Amino acid sequence: MKRILFLFSDTGGGHRSATEAIIEAMSADYPGEFSCNMVDFFRSYYPAPFKYAPEIYQRMAKYPIGWSIPYELSDGKRRTRMAYGLSYPVLRRAMHRLLAENPCDLVVSVHPLPNNTVLRAMRHHPKPLITVVTDMVTTHAFWYERRANVVIVPTEAAKKLALKYGVPEARVRVIGLPVAAKFSTPLLDRSAWRREQGWDESLPTALLVGGGDGMGPLLKVAKALNEASLPMQLAVICGRNEDLKADMEALEWNIPAHIYGFTTQMPAFMGASDMLITKAGPGTISEGFIAGLPLILYSRLPGQEDGNVTYVKENGAGVWAPNAKAVLETVREWVAQPEARAAAAAASKSLAKPDAAKDIAKVIAEQVGVA
């Protein structure tokens, strides 16, 4: 049995969910062949202040301007090299301990920040490294290490950046962003599911989401849609944000509205909806592509998610609507013109890569000699 070490961290939900999707595919396609170990390197091994990166990320993500400054200042070959030089003396012991305590046959990094450090440490613990890039288009230079055995990217735009930062083309694979298999399983009876949820089957449904923590201007968007009284219904996923859920439930609704907290049924919600209103996170966008949903993107992290917006717009899969008024205008158009909504839905579907996790599992198997 081959031992695979996955390095990730909960700086955003995408790194964990991508890792879990790959492991799920490995278990399904190569049963009994792998032992997979997920390690949050920040939380479990890195010293302060690095160990608090998940908390720092959550705070910075709420203030896009504050996020953009360190992102842009650290991006680029010379800047990353300088950051590595300053940080490695502090992180060296932690990474050596991580590798010593987690013996493996191959390391898979699903995060941009440990890649240089783990490669340096692996001079004393030789083994292959695969990097799975979980940002979509405008990917940071931290992702790319030319010494990695394979660098897996989700888009051709990301491949261009990998080459720019010195990764040999033979080592770059354009595969897609790994998502859980349940997103690729069609909703068998859409009408029955909508009835079960108490949704009106005759009305177009907008699905409004803000991630697991219910982040973003969801309440403003919901109020704008409610005041417009369009012939539509709204499903809102508030995640773990109990205050947001309470505020939503307290509104006097002019349109049918269905308010939910955290859910594990997102594939069904997407399969039963007609349009998706979301922040420009790569995971949710990829899931929306698989569901064939036209996308309305209401917020983005500067730098990191700028390219996601451009990618969606240029491919005709959705729009950028950075405020509640802009969201309302697009929803109004898509409710009044089903053909425009259908065209965006078809474009969205054409960008889907539902087999990405399975294809990544195959690459991992090839690297360790599993047929």
Residue frames as qw, qx, qy, qz and C-alpha x, y, z in Angstrom:
[[0.000, 0.888, 0.459, 0.000, 0.00, 0.00, 0.00],
 [0.428, 0.370, -0.002, 0.825, 1.41, 3.36, -1.06],
 [0.295, -0.672, -0.445, 0.514, 1.42, 6.17, 1.50],
 [0.249, 0.596, 0.275, 0.712, 0.38, 9.61, 0.22],
 [0.289, -0.487, -0.397, 0.722, 0.89, 12.74, 2.31],
 [0.141, 0.751, 0.425, 0.484, -1.43, 15.66, 1.47],
 [0.302, -0.248, -0.277, 0.878, -0.37, 19.12, 2.61],
 [0.069, -0.679, -0.489, -0.544, -3.24, 21.59, 2.93],
 [0.143, -0.181, -0.518, 0.824, -4.55, 24.26, 5.27],
 [0.041, 0.723, 0.689, -0.025, -7.93, 25.77, 6.05],
 [0.069, -0.431, 0.061, 0.897, -7.01, 29.17, 4.62],
 [0.548, 0.260, -0.293, -0.739, -10.28, 29.18, 2.72],
 [0.810, -0.017, 0.481, -0.334, -12.43, 26.10, 2.23],
 [0.743, 0.561, -0.251, -0.265, -11.09, 25.16, -1.19],
 [0.193, 0.565, -0.797, 0.088, -7.87, 23.47, -0.13],
 [0.423, -0.116, 0.822, -0.363, -9.59, 20.98, 2.17],
 [0.759, 0.378, 0.317, -0.425, -12.46, 20.21, -0.21],
 [0.587, 0.637, -0.456, -0.206, -10.07, 19.70, -3.15],
 [0.010, -0.433, 0.884, -0.175, -7.93, 17.33, -1.05],
 [0.560, 0.065, 0.709, -0.423, -10.97, 15.35, 0.06],
 [0.750, 0.518, 0.002, -0.412, -12.20, 15.11, -3.55],
 [0.420, 0.586, -0.689, -0.079, -8.88, 13.65, -4.69],
 [0.191, -0.254, 0.897, -0.306, -8.79, 11.13, -1.83],
 [0.701, 0.258, 0.433, -0.505, -12.38, 10.15, -2.59],
 [0.714, 0.572, -0.272, -0.298, -11.45, 9.47, -6.22],
 [0.194, 0.516, -0.829, 0.094, -8.36, 7.49, -5.20],
 [0.425, -0.085, 0.798, -0.418, -10.43, 5.31, -2.87],
 [0.752, 0.399, 0.253, -0.460, -13.04, 4.69, -5.58],
 [0.694, 0.627, -0.307, -0.176, -10.66, 3.96, -8.45],
 [0.497, 0.425, -0.711, 0.259, -7.81, 2.25, -6.56],
 [0.746, -0.559, 0.011, -0.361, -9.42, 0.51, -3.57],
 [0.908, -0.384, 0.092, 0.141, -6.91, -0.72, -1.03],
 [0.751, 0.413, -0.039, 0.514, -3.92, 0.72, -2.94],
 [0.222, 0.566, -0.191, 0.771, -3.37, 3.91, -0.95],
 [0.453, -0.609, -0.503, 0.413, -3.09, 5.16, 2.60],
 [0.188, 0.676, 0.152, 0.696, -3.84, 8.90, 2.55],
 [0.470, -0.510, -0.425, 0.582, -2.85, 11.32, 5.29],
 [0.112, 0.831, 0.220, 0.499, -4.08, 14.94, 5.34],
 [0.547, -0.383, -0.311, 0.676, -1.92, 17.38, 7.33],
 [0.038, 0.969, 0.161, 0.184, -2.74, 21.02, 7.96],
 [0.707, 0.180, -0.236, 0.642, 0.88, 22.12, 7.96],
 [0.037, -0.607, 0.137, -0.782, 0.16, 25.58, 9.37],
 [0.676, -0.557, 0.002, -0.481, -1.97, 24.38, 12.26],
 [0.964, -0.254, -0.079, 0.021, -0.09, 21.20, 13.17],
 [0.850, -0.023, -0.023, 0.526, 3.57, 22.07, 12.61],
 [0.367, 0.591, -0.010, 0.718, 4.43, 25.67, 11.82],
 [0.360, -0.317, -0.483, 0.732, 5.47, 28.03, 14.65],
 [0.040, 0.897, 0.366, -0.244, 3.71, 31.28, 15.51],
 [0.452, 0.312, 0.277, -0.788, 2.70, 33.48, 13.81],
 [0.291, 0.188, -0.750, -0.563, 2.43, 31.08, 10.83],
 [0.048, -0.199, -0.971, 0.125, 0.27, 28.61, 12.75],
 [0.213, 0.545, 0.516, -0.626, -2.49, 31.22, 12.97],
 [0.008, -0.118, 0.566, 0.816, -2.73, 31.57, 9.17],
 [0.073, -0.471, -0.837, -0.269, -6.30, 30.15, 8.98],
 [0.154, -0.764, -0.487, 0.394, -7.59, 32.80, 11.41],
 [0.163, -0.501, 0.196, 0.827, -5.57, 35.55, 9.73],
 [0.067, 0.129, 0.739, 0.658, -6.94, 34.54, 6.32],
 [0.070, -0.651, -0.755, -0.043, -10.56, 34.71, 7.50],
 [0.153, -0.767, -0.246, 0.572, -10.07, 38.22, 8.85],
 [0.153, -0.390, 0.415, 0.807, -8.20, 39.49, 5.79],
 [0.119, 0.286, 0.826, 0.471, -10.73, 37.98, 3.38],
 [0.009, -0.774, -0.598, 0.209, -13.40, 40.24, 4.88],
 [0.018, -0.887, 0.050, 0.458, -11.39, 43.32, 3.80],
 [0.830, 0.457, 0.219, 0.233, -10.39, 42.89, 0.13],
 [0.260, 0.905, -0.236, 0.238, -8.12, 45.95, 0.06],
 [0.468, -0.692, 0.536, -0.125, -6.16, 44.65, 3.03],
 [0.893, 0.018, 0.442, 0.085, -5.88, 41.28, 1.28],
 [0.698, 0.696, 0.070, 0.153, -4.66, 42.69, -2.03],
 [0.004, -0.920, 0.384, -0.073, -1.61, 44.50, -0.65],
 [0.512, -0.494, 0.700, 0.054, 0.33, 41.49, 0.70],
 [0.824, 0.320, 0.467, 0.033, -0.86, 39.37, -2.23],
 [0.560, 0.818, 0.000, 0.130, 0.52, 41.74, -4.84],
 [0.128, -0.872, 0.469, -0.064, 3.69, 42.60, -2.90],
 [0.603, -0.378, 0.703, 0.023, 4.65, 38.92, -2.64],
 [0.835, 0.429, 0.341, -0.049, 3.78, 37.85, -6.21],
 [0.478, 0.820, -0.315, -0.017, 6.59, 37.33, -8.73],
 [0.877, 0.180, -0.353, 0.272, 9.84, 35.36, -9.03],
 [0.336, 0.429, -0.444, 0.711, 12.14, 37.69, -7.13],
 [0.446, -0.485, 0.221, -0.719, 9.62, 38.47, -4.43],
 [0.943, -0.229, -0.111, -0.214, 8.84, 34.84, -3.70],
 [0.764, 0.248, -0.411, 0.431, 12.56, 34.04, -3.66],
 [0.034, 0.492, -0.404, 0.770, 13.06, 36.76, -1.07],
 [0.715, -0.393, 0.101, -0.569, 10.14, 35.44, 1.01],
 [0.958, -0.020, -0.284, 0.043, 11.58, 31.91, 0.89],
 [0.537, 0.381, -0.454, 0.600, 14.98, 33.16, 2.00],
 [0.220, -0.468, 0.358, -0.778, 13.51, 34.95, 4.99],
 [0.792, -0.274, 0.082, -0.540, 11.07, 32.23, 6.05],
 [0.855, 0.149, -0.496, -0.008, 13.01, 28.99, 5.53],
 [0.288, 0.321, -0.698, 0.572, 15.35, 29.38, 8.53],
 [0.441, -0.193, 0.425, -0.767, 12.25, 29.77, 10.71],
 [0.852, 0.090, 0.028, -0.515, 10.28, 26.92, 9.10],
 [0.462, 0.453, -0.760, -0.071, 13.06, 24.42, 8.40],
 [0.093, -0.166, 0.899, -0.395, 12.75, 22.44, 11.64],
 [0.612, 0.210, 0.412, -0.641, 8.97, 22.32, 11.40],
 [0.742, 0.439, -0.292, -0.413, 9.04, 20.90, 7.88],
 [0.326, 0.378, -0.862, 0.091, 11.72, 18.32, 8.73],
 [0.289, -0.033, 0.798, -0.528, 9.61, 17.22, 11.70],
 [0.707, 0.318, 0.114, -0.622, 6.49, 17.05, 9.52],
 [0.676, 0.432, -0.543, -0.247, 8.20, 14.75, 7.03],
 [0.155, 0.306, -0.895, 0.287, 9.81, 12.62, 9.73],
 [0.367, 0.066, 0.710, -0.598, 6.51, 12.11, 11.56],
 [0.721, 0.449, 0.250, -0.464, 4.51, 11.43, 8.41],
 [0.315, -0.300, 0.783, 0.445, 6.48, 8.89, 6.35],
 [0.670, 0.571, 0.259, -0.397, 5.17, 8.59, 2.80],
 [0.676, 0.125, 0.554, 0.470, 5.95, 7.57, -0.75],
 [0.239, 0.455, 0.381, 0.768, 4.75, 10.81, -2.32],
 [0.057, -0.469, -0.398, 0.786, 3.75, 14.32, -1.18],
 [0.136, 0.619, 0.574, 0.519, 0.78, 16.13, -2.74],
 [0.129, -0.288, -0.285, 0.905, 0.61, 19.84, -1.97],
 [0.050, 0.684, 0.652, 0.324, -2.83, 21.41, -2.36],
 [0.243, -0.924, -0.164, 0.244, -1.66, 24.80, -1.06],
 [0.527, 0.784, -0.125, 0.304, 0.77, 27.38, -2.49],
 [0.204, -0.894, 0.318, -0.241, 2.81, 28.13, 0.61],
 [0.753, -0.491, 0.436, 0.054, 4.63, 24.91, 1.63],
 [0.888, 0.457, 0.025, 0.042, 6.00, 24.01, -1.80],
 [0.394, 0.740, -0.440, 0.321, 9.46, 25.58, -1.68],
 [0.405, -0.603, 0.566, -0.390, 9.93, 24.66, 1.97],
 [0.915, -0.073, 0.359, -0.168, 8.99, 21.01, 1.51],
 [0.816, 0.542, -0.142, 0.146, 11.26, 20.68, -1.52],
 [0.123, 0.739, -0.547, 0.372, 14.20, 22.02, 0.45],
 [0.609, -0.422, 0.566, -0.361, 13.46, 19.68, 3.33],
 [0.958, 0.173, 0.170, -0.154, 13.08, 16.72, 0.97],
 [0.422, 0.693, -0.575, 0.105, 16.77, 16.89, 0.13],
 [0.119, -0.376, 0.839, -0.374, 17.07, 14.85, 3.33],
 [0.556, 0.195, 0.727, -0.354, 13.79, 12.93, 2.82],
 [0.120, 0.243, -0.620, -0.736, 13.81, 12.22, -0.96],
 [0.350, 0.423, 0.828, -0.108, 10.39, 11.59, -2.50],
 [0.158, 0.397, 0.531, 0.732, 8.27, 12.96, -5.38],
 [0.090, 0.439, 0.401, -0.799, 6.13, 16.08, -5.06],
 [0.105, 0.515, 0.669, 0.525, 2.92, 16.81, -6.94],
 [0.053, 0.252, 0.275, -0.926, 1.38, 20.27, -6.69],
 [0.085, 0.590, 0.764, 0.249, -2.36, 20.63, -7.31],
 [0.049, 0.031, -0.032, 0.998, -3.17, 24.29, -7.99],
 [0.012, -0.574, -0.809, 0.128, -6.59, 25.14, -6.56],
 [0.145, 0.643, 0.076, -0.749, -6.75, 28.74, -7.78],
 [0.698, 0.526, 0.483, -0.058, -8.30, 29.03, -11.22],
 [0.567, 0.754, 0.147, 0.296, -6.70, 31.70, -13.39],
 [0.118, 0.835, -0.319, 0.433, -4.68, 34.42, -11.65],
 [0.910, -0.323, -0.213, 0.148, -2.49, 32.06, -9.68],
 [0.288, -0.912, 0.292, 0.020, 0.26, 33.29, -7.33],
 [0.472, 0.634, -0.606, 0.088, 3.93, 32.58, -7.98],
 [0.416, -0.445, 0.708, -0.358, 4.09, 30.66, -4.67],
 [0.915, 0.132, 0.221, -0.310, 2.27, 27.79, -6.40],
 [0.829, 0.538, -0.152, 0.008, 5.04, 27.07, -8.88],
 [0.477, -0.650, 0.569, 0.161, 8.24, 25.17, -8.19],
 [0.590, 0.563, -0.494, -0.302, 10.21, 23.93, -11.18],
 [0.067, 0.357, -0.921, 0.140, 11.58, 20.99, -9.12],
 [0.684, 0.064, 0.499, -0.528, 8.09, 19.56, -8.49],
 [0.352, -0.019, 0.889, 0.293, 7.59, 16.29, -10.36],
 [0.057, 0.524, 0.707, 0.472, 4.14, 17.33, -11.62],
 [0.100, 0.238, 0.278, -0.925, 2.25, 20.62, -11.39],
 [0.084, 0.498, 0.834, 0.222, -1.49, 20.16, -12.01],
 [0.071, 0.185, 0.076, -0.977, -3.39, 23.28, -13.03],
 [0.408, 0.485, 0.691, -0.347, -7.10, 23.91, -13.72],
 [0.481, 0.829, 0.210, -0.196, -6.89, 26.14, -16.82],
 [0.724, 0.442, 0.101, 0.520, -4.66, 27.03, -19.76],
 [0.005, -0.902, 0.102, -0.419, -4.21, 30.49, -18.23],
 [0.683, -0.667, 0.296, -0.043, -2.74, 28.89, -15.12],
 [0.905, 0.089, 0.215, 0.357, -0.45, 26.77, -17.31],
 [0.434, 0.760, -0.015, 0.483, 0.94, 29.94, -18.92],
 [0.321, -0.856, 0.273, -0.301, 1.84, 31.26, -15.48],
 [0.897, -0.327, 0.274, 0.118, 3.47, 27.95, -14.54],
 [0.783, 0.381, 0.134, 0.473, 5.69, 28.20, -17.62],
 [0.107, 0.887, -0.083, 0.441, 6.40, 31.86, -16.88],
 [0.504, -0.756, 0.350, -0.228, 7.65, 30.93, -13.43],
 [0.071, 0.630, -0.773, -0.037, 10.00, 28.28, -14.77],
 [0.734, -0.043, 0.644, -0.213, 8.11, 24.98, -14.52],
 [0.059, -0.221, 0.810, 0.541, 9.11, 22.77, -17.49],
 [0.607, 0.104, -0.212, -0.759, 6.17, 22.28, -19.84],
 [0.567, 0.058, -0.810, -0.138, 6.50, 18.49, -19.66],
 [0.214, -0.117, -0.810, 0.534, 5.72, 18.67, -15.94],
 [0.323, 0.149, 0.238, -0.904, 2.54, 20.78, -16.26],
 [0.001, -0.314, -0.920, -0.233, -0.83, 19.03, -16.65],
 [0.359, -0.064, 0.004, -0.931, -4.05, 20.96, -17.35],
 [0.165, -0.198, -0.966, 0.019, -6.70, 18.83, -15.67],
 [0.392, -0.616, -0.386, -0.564, -9.19, 21.02, -13.82],
 [0.235, -0.446, 0.516, -0.693, -10.17, 21.73, -10.25],
 [0.315, -0.116, -0.941, 0.043, -11.03, 18.61, -8.19],
 [0.502, -0.243, 0.177, -0.811, -14.54, 18.57, -6.77],
 [0.457, -0.075, 0.821, -0.334, -16.45, 15.86, -4.91],
 [0.037, 0.098, 0.906, 0.410, -18.06, 13.11, -6.99],
 [0.146, 0.576, 0.736, -0.323, -21.53, 14.05, -5.71],
 [0.178, 0.644, -0.029, -0.744, -21.42, 17.24, -7.83],
 [0.172, 0.297, -0.731, -0.589, -21.14, 15.09, -10.95],
 [0.073, 0.281, 0.956, -0.036, -24.18, 12.99, -10.05],
 [0.212, -0.298, -0.360, -0.859, -27.28, 14.44, -11.76],
 [0.393, 0.051, 0.549, -0.736, -30.35, 15.16, -9.65],
 [0.144, 0.155, 0.950, 0.229, -32.58, 12.26, -10.68],
 [0.028, -0.695, -0.680, -0.230, -35.93, 13.98, -10.22],
 [0.190, 0.170, -0.109, 0.961, -35.61, 17.75, -10.15],
 [0.424, -0.457, -0.288, -0.727, -39.35, 18.36, -9.81],
 [0.754, -0.440, -0.487, 0.008, -39.68, 15.94, -6.91],
 [0.558, -0.124, -0.357, 0.739, -36.79, 17.56, -5.06],
 [0.033, -0.276, -0.029, -0.960, -38.27, 21.02, -5.53],
 [0.608, -0.490, -0.390, -0.488, -41.65, 19.81, -4.24],
 [0.745, -0.308, -0.495, 0.323, -39.93, 18.24, -1.26],
 [0.383, -0.060, -0.239, 0.890, -38.36, 21.61, -0.43],
 [0.071, 0.750, 0.526, -0.395, -41.66, 23.45, -0.87],
 [0.123, -0.341, 0.338, 0.869, -40.40, 25.31, -3.93],
 [0.605, 0.591, 0.208, -0.491, -42.77, 26.54, -6.62],
 [0.687, 0.042, 0.618, 0.380, -42.05, 24.33, -9.65],
 [0.465, 0.760, 0.399, 0.215, -43.25, 26.97, -12.11],
 [0.049, -0.993, 0.088, 0.059, -40.89, 29.77, -11.04],
 [0.657, 0.510, -0.369, 0.414, -37.23, 30.28, -12.02],
 [0.730, -0.662, -0.108, 0.134, -35.05, 29.84, -8.94],
 [0.310, 0.763, -0.402, 0.400, -32.00, 31.89, -7.99],
 [0.851, -0.357, -0.278, 0.266, -29.60, 30.20, -5.56],
 [0.031, 0.883, -0.248, 0.396, -27.76, 32.74, -3.39],
 [0.900, -0.269, -0.219, 0.265, -24.69, 31.44, -1.55],
 [0.015, -0.919, 0.313, -0.241, -21.83, 32.84, 0.50],
 [0.426, 0.400, -0.762, 0.280, -19.71, 29.80, 1.29],
 [0.583, -0.287, -0.738, 0.178, -19.75, 27.72, 4.44],
 [0.289, -0.310, -0.461, 0.780, -19.50, 30.85, 6.59],
 [0.120, 0.821, 0.558, 0.021, -22.18, 32.86, 4.79],
 [0.340, -0.454, 0.075, 0.820, -19.79, 35.65, 3.78],
 [0.171, 0.210, 0.520, 0.810, -20.54, 38.53, 1.44],
 [0.257, 0.061, 0.115, -0.957, -23.42, 40.98, 0.85],
 [0.079, -0.264, -0.941, -0.195, -26.10, 38.27, 0.88],
 [0.028, 0.610, 0.636, -0.471, -28.62, 40.30, 2.86],
 [0.128, 0.547, -0.123, -0.818, -28.33, 43.35, 0.58],
 [0.153, 0.112, -0.789, -0.584, -28.77, 41.17, -2.49],
 [0.062, -0.389, -0.917, 0.058, -31.74, 39.35, -0.98],
 [0.078, 0.624, 0.410, -0.661, -33.43, 42.66, -0.05],
 [0.157, 0.419, -0.383, -0.808, -32.94, 44.05, -3.57],
 [0.170, -0.069, -0.897, -0.402, -34.47, 40.95, -5.16],
 [0.045, -0.482, -0.816, 0.316, -37.32, 40.97, -2.66],
 [0.109, 0.586, 0.194, -0.779, -38.18, 44.63, -3.25],
 [0.161, 0.264, -0.588, -0.748, -38.24, 44.09, -7.03],
 [0.660, 0.202, 0.537, -0.485, -40.97, 41.43, -6.63],
 [0.326, 0.392, -0.688, -0.517, -39.91, 39.59, -9.77],
 [0.920, 0.003, -0.035, -0.389, -41.75, 36.41, -10.87],
 [0.562, 0.399, -0.687, 0.232, -39.09, 34.17, -9.34],
 [0.783, -0.612, -0.075, -0.081, -38.14, 32.46, -6.11],
 [0.175, 0.750, -0.549, 0.324, -35.00, 32.64, -4.03],
 [0.914, -0.313, -0.224, 0.127, -33.07, 29.96, -2.14],
 [0.033, 0.850, -0.400, 0.342, -30.46, 31.33, 0.27],
 [0.873, -0.134, -0.373, 0.283, -27.70, 29.25, 1.84],
 [0.226, -0.920, 0.161, -0.275, -26.49, 31.13, 4.93],
 [0.591, 0.343, -0.632, 0.367, -23.94, 28.55, 5.97],
 [0.548, -0.304, -0.625, 0.466, -22.84, 28.72, 9.59],
 [0.044, 0.177, -0.116, 0.976, -23.81, 32.39, 9.83],
 [0.130, -0.515, -0.825, 0.192, -26.70, 32.15, 12.29],
 [0.017, 0.552, 0.219, -0.804, -27.14, 35.94, 12.49],
 [0.175, 0.210, -0.535, -0.799, -27.54, 36.14, 8.72],
 [0.193, -0.271, -0.917, -0.222, -30.07, 33.31, 8.75],
 [0.085, -0.577, -0.649, 0.489, -32.09, 35.06, 11.45],
 [0.085, 0.477, -0.072, -0.872, -32.03, 38.35, 9.51],
 [0.185, 0.034, -0.748, -0.636, -33.17, 36.57, 6.35],
 [0.193, -0.403, -0.894, 0.002, -36.01, 34.83, 8.15],
 [0.064, -0.564, -0.465, 0.679, -37.12, 38.14, 9.69],
 [0.045, 0.137, -0.377, -0.915, -37.65, 39.82, 6.30],
 [0.578, 0.457, 0.450, -0.505, -41.17, 40.39, 5.03],
 [0.325, -0.119, 0.762, 0.547, -40.91, 38.48, 1.79],
 [0.524, 0.498, 0.003, -0.691, -42.68, 39.59, -1.38],
 [0.645, 0.386, -0.593, -0.290, -41.37, 36.60, -3.34],
 [0.963, -0.246, -0.095, -0.056, -41.17, 32.93, -2.34],
 [0.166, 0.729, -0.601, 0.284, -37.98, 32.59, -0.33],
 [0.951, -0.226, -0.209, 0.009, -36.41, 29.51, 1.23],
 [0.051, -0.829, 0.474, -0.294, -33.73, 30.10, 3.85],
 [0.956, -0.091, -0.254, 0.116, -31.20, 27.45, 4.86],
 [0.439, -0.808, 0.382, 0.089, -28.22, 27.21, 7.18],
 [0.068, -0.539, 0.804, 0.241, -25.19, 25.03, 6.58],
 [0.897, 0.229, 0.150, -0.346, -25.93, 22.17, 4.20],
 [0.406, -0.342, 0.784, 0.323, -24.21, 19.13, 2.75],
 [0.572, 0.478, 0.666, 0.020, -26.76, 18.99, -0.08],
 [0.055, 0.666, -0.201, -0.716, -25.28, 21.70, -2.27],
 [0.091, -0.075, 0.819, 0.562, -25.24, 19.45, -5.38],
 [0.087, 0.559, 0.824, 0.039, -29.01, 19.01, -5.06],
 [0.024, 0.789, 0.253, -0.560, -29.57, 22.73, -4.48],
 [0.021, -0.487, 0.486, 0.725, -27.55, 23.51, -7.60],
 [0.101, 0.118, 0.907, 0.391, -29.28, 20.81, -9.62],
 [0.052, 0.660, 0.743, -0.097, -32.70, 22.20, -8.70],
 [0.046, -0.756, -0.118, 0.642, -31.86, 25.87, -9.36],
 [0.606, 0.705, 0.318, 0.184, -31.76, 27.99, -12.51],
 [0.351, 0.774, -0.209, 0.483, -29.04, 30.51, -11.71],
 [0.750, -0.363, -0.324, 0.447, -26.27, 30.85, -9.11],
 [0.000, 0.915, -0.104, 0.390, -25.38, 34.06, -7.26],
 [0.880, -0.354, -0.094, 0.303, -22.02, 33.66, -5.53],
 [0.209, -0.854, 0.373, 0.295, -18.61, 35.09, -4.75],
 [0.659, 0.636, -0.374, -0.146, -15.90, 34.31, -7.27],
 [0.536, -0.501, 0.678, -0.041, -14.33, 31.40, -5.41],
 [0.295, 0.391, -0.772, -0.406, -12.84, 28.76, -7.73],
 [0.118, 0.057, 0.979, -0.155, -14.51, 25.80, -6.00],
 [0.399, 0.515, 0.553, -0.519, -18.06, 27.14, -6.21],
 [0.405, 0.605, -0.316, -0.608, -17.51, 28.33, -9.77],
 [0.148, 0.274, -0.919, -0.242, -16.29, 24.85, -10.77],
 [0.217, 0.267, 0.892, -0.293, -19.30, 23.26, -9.08],
 [0.418, 0.605, 0.224, -0.640, -21.57, 25.72, -10.87],
 [0.300, 0.472, -0.640, -0.527, -20.00, 24.76, -14.21],
 [0.007, 0.024, -0.999, -0.041, -20.70, 21.08, -13.55],
 [0.262, 0.480, 0.717, -0.433, -24.33, 21.90, -12.65],
 [0.248, 0.417, 0.584, 0.651, -24.63, 23.98, -15.84],
 [0.131, -0.835, -0.459, 0.276, -25.71, 27.08, -13.93],
 [0.318, 0.721, 0.048, 0.614, -25.29, 30.63, -15.25],
 [0.591, -0.337, -0.398, 0.616, -23.24, 32.61, -12.74],
 [0.042, -0.908, -0.062, -0.411, -23.70, 36.02, -11.14],
 [0.687, -0.073, -0.378, 0.616, -20.49, 36.90, -9.28],
 [0.213, -0.925, -0.231, -0.215, -20.94, 39.56, -6.60],
 [0.327, -0.882, 0.341, 0.010, -17.49, 39.73, -4.95],
 [0.876, 0.324, -0.242, 0.263, -13.91, 38.60, -5.42],
 [0.635, -0.633, 0.114, 0.428, -10.59, 38.61, -3.62],
 [0.316, 0.898, -0.243, -0.186, -8.34, 41.10, -5.46],
 [0.029, 0.618, -0.774, -0.132, -5.54, 39.44, -7.38],
 [0.295, -0.116, 0.945, -0.082, -6.36, 35.87, -6.48],
 [0.411, 0.454, 0.780, -0.129, -9.91, 35.85, -7.90],
 [0.239, 0.623, -0.141, -0.731, -9.73, 38.63, -10.50],
 [0.137, 0.282, -0.804, -0.505, -9.02, 36.11, -13.23],
 [0.181, 0.294, 0.929, -0.134, -11.98, 33.96, -12.21],
 [0.312, 0.676, 0.340, -0.575, -14.33, 36.83, -13.01],
 [0.233, 0.592, -0.471, -0.611, -12.67, 37.46, -16.36],
 [0.047, -0.107, 0.969, 0.218, -12.76, 33.73, -17.20],
 [0.262, 0.478, 0.792, -0.274, -16.50, 33.48, -16.48],
 [0.301, 0.736, 0.119, -0.595, -17.33, 36.67, -18.39],
 [0.147, 0.548, -0.606, -0.557, -15.16, 36.02, -21.45],
 [0.014, -0.001, 0.979, 0.201, -16.57, 32.52, -21.84],
 [0.435, -0.225, -0.373, -0.788, -20.16, 33.78, -21.62],
 [0.470, -0.244, -0.840, 0.119, -20.91, 31.71, -18.50],
 [0.348, -0.733, -0.517, 0.273, -22.03, 34.63, -16.36],
 [0.135, 0.836, 0.060, 0.528, -21.55, 38.23, -15.29],
 [0.411, -0.053, -0.467, 0.781, -19.71, 40.38, -12.79],
 [0.292, -0.742, -0.363, -0.481, -22.24, 42.20, -10.56],
 [0.446, 0.134, -0.553, 0.691, -20.33, 43.90, -7.71],
 [0.197, -0.021, 0.431, -0.880, -23.37, 45.36, -5.95],
 [0.355, 0.339, 0.806, -0.332, -26.97, 44.47, -5.21],
 [0.462, 0.644, 0.048, -0.607, -28.29, 46.72, -8.00],
 [0.290, 0.505, -0.704, -0.406, -26.13, 44.98, -10.60],
 [0.147, 0.013, 0.985, -0.091, -27.21, 41.56, -9.33],
 [0.430, 0.498, 0.552, -0.513, -30.86, 42.60, -9.60],
 [0.416, 0.623, -0.275, -0.603, -30.39, 43.85, -13.19],
 [0.191, 0.312, -0.891, -0.268, -28.98, 40.50, -14.31],
 [0.209, 0.208, 0.916, -0.270, -31.61, 38.47, -12.48],
 [0.450, 0.567, 0.265, -0.637, -34.32, 40.66, -14.00],
 [0.389, 0.531, -0.545, -0.519, -32.89, 40.03, -17.49],
 [0.118, 0.178, -0.973, -0.086, -32.54, 36.27, -16.98],
 [0.320, 0.335, 0.772, -0.436, -36.08, 35.98, -15.59],
 [0.479, 0.635, 0.113, -0.596, -37.56, 37.98, -18.48],
 [0.578, 0.608, -0.459, -0.292, -35.37, 36.36, -21.14],
 [0.885, -0.252, 0.388, -0.057, -35.05, 32.62, -20.51],
 [0.846, 0.491, -0.008, 0.208, -33.09, 32.26, -23.76],
 [0.179, 0.809, -0.412, 0.379, -30.32, 34.55, -22.44],
 [0.614, -0.526, 0.514, -0.287, -30.20, 32.53, -19.24],
 [0.963, 0.111, 0.245, -0.014, -30.08, 29.30, -21.23],
 [0.640, 0.686, -0.226, 0.262, -27.18, 30.56, -23.35],
 [0.105, -0.734, 0.549, -0.386, -25.14, 31.39, -20.24],
 [0.821, -0.282, 0.433, -0.243, -26.06, 28.02, -18.74],
 [0.929, 0.357, 0.039, 0.094, -24.81, 26.20, -21.85],
 [0.381, 0.755, -0.394, 0.361, -21.56, 28.18, -21.78],
 [0.460, -0.613, 0.526, -0.370, -21.13, 27.33, -18.12],
 [0.944, -0.040, 0.301, -0.128, -21.68, 23.63, -18.78],
 [0.783, 0.576, -0.159, 0.170, -19.09, 23.68, -21.56],
 [0.121, 0.747, -0.519, 0.398, -16.41, 24.74, -19.06],
 [0.808, -0.448, 0.253, -0.287, -17.11, 21.87, -16.65],
 [0.435, 0.452, -0.774, 0.084, -14.38, 19.34, -15.82],
 [0.797, -0.410, 0.066, -0.439, -16.29, 16.80, -13.73],
 [0.974, -0.009, -0.178, 0.139, -13.57, 14.13, -13.93],
 [0.195, 0.807, -0.417, 0.370, -10.73, 16.29, -12.61],
 [0.573, -0.569, 0.517, -0.283, -10.43, 14.46, -9.28],
 [0.956, 0.073, 0.283, 0.001, -10.34, 11.08, -11.04],
 [0.681, 0.661, -0.142, 0.280, -7.72, 12.32, -13.49],
 [0.083, -0.787, 0.492, -0.363, -5.57, 13.66, -10.65],
 [0.816, -0.333, 0.435, -0.182, -5.90, 10.33, -8.85],
 [0.920, 0.362, 0.075, 0.134, -4.56, 8.67, -12.01],
 [0.358, 0.790, -0.348, 0.356, -1.52, 10.97, -12.06],
 [0.457, -0.640, 0.525, -0.327, -0.78, 10.13, -8.43],
 [0.942, -0.043, 0.323, -0.073, -1.08, 6.41, -9.17],
 [0.772, 0.584, -0.110, 0.226, 1.30, 6.74, -12.10],
 [0.070, 0.824, -0.437, 0.355, 3.89, 8.54, -9.99],
 [0.477, -0.489, 0.670, -0.291, 4.07, 5.72, -7.43],
 [0.177, 0.273, -0.910, -0.255, 3.74, 2.84, -9.88],
 [0.456, 0.231, 0.754, -0.413, 0.17, 1.79, -9.18],
 [0.087, 0.135, 0.777, 0.609, -1.50, 0.41, -12.30]]
